[in-house]
Amino acid sequence: MPIQCLLCGWCMLAQAYDNDDLGKETSGAQTLSYSSPAEGKQSGLIPPAEGNTSLSVLVDTKVVLACPPASLTNVLIIRWDINLRGKPSCSRAYRRDNNETSERNCTDERISWESRPDLNPALQIGPVAMTHEGYYRCEVAAQEGNFGLGYHLQVSVPPEVTLFRGSNGSIVCRAAAANPAAQISWTPQGDCDTVEQQLGNGAVTIQSTCQWEDSQVSNVSCSVSHVTGNKSLSLDLNQGIITLEFPASALLIILYVKFSLFLVILVIVGCTYFQIINDCRA
């Protein structure tokens, strides 16, 4: 590569470093993912100029986003642009010529360099929250050229699943606060009404209310499907209805015990009464 092209590319990225012009996604980019090369090792791979990938991570875990592969000894400038939903753009940058780091509008302490950027320019997020959904992009200016790698990050949140009795004999299955939305199915199938509630943080609650006209149905199951895993709950429709059935002999025994207790109490009260009368006459 002619030295003039390298110098030109370095100057363009350095100007963007100062003017905050990086982080624009290129349409039609190839979907690729890379791992950071080991420190000091020369990479024989020349990465494409642009790359984007979609990444789904589980809430409350840690994720590490790598920059395009390039030998750190050949890197001139590295910059991360972070665009989160409903928040101003944040940028973190490193210049190798003066070993300087800088940042702009970065207030979330859970997003940081994984280590020293001169050793590893990867970005670390943890613990991951719903607020971390967005687009993350690493721009690298190296002696091989200028390269970019972007991540569309989606945070998966498992639903809170409950199964309970509703009004008018209905059964309710609820998959609350999930991202993305969960799916609910019933066994056996009944007459169901399903509603979806969008929560303010991007999560979704799905609630399905069912009734069964068949009186022979004694047990129902609610199955919840989600990218984080599936869950199934069952409910006995006869649960809570207790029928007391006693044979005739048992009823007679109960009546006999009650009558005996009544006689004992009556005798005690009578004796006490006559004792009081005799004491008064004396």
Buried (B, 14 or more C-beta within 10 A) or exposed (E): EEEEEBEEBBEEBBEBBEEBEBBEBEEEBEEEBBEBBEEEEEBEEBBBEBBBBEEBBBBEEEBEBBBBBBBBEBBBBBBBBBBBEEEEBBBBBBBBEEEEEEBEEBEBEEBBBBEEBBEBBBBBBBEBBBBBBBBBBBBBBBBBBBBBBBBBBBBBBBBBBBBEEEEEEBBBBBBBBBBBBBBBBBEEEBEBEEEEEEEEBBBBBBBBBBBBEEEEEEEBBBBBBBBBEEBBBEBEBEEEEEEEEEEEEEEEEEEEEEEEEEEEEEEEEEEEEEEEEEEEEE
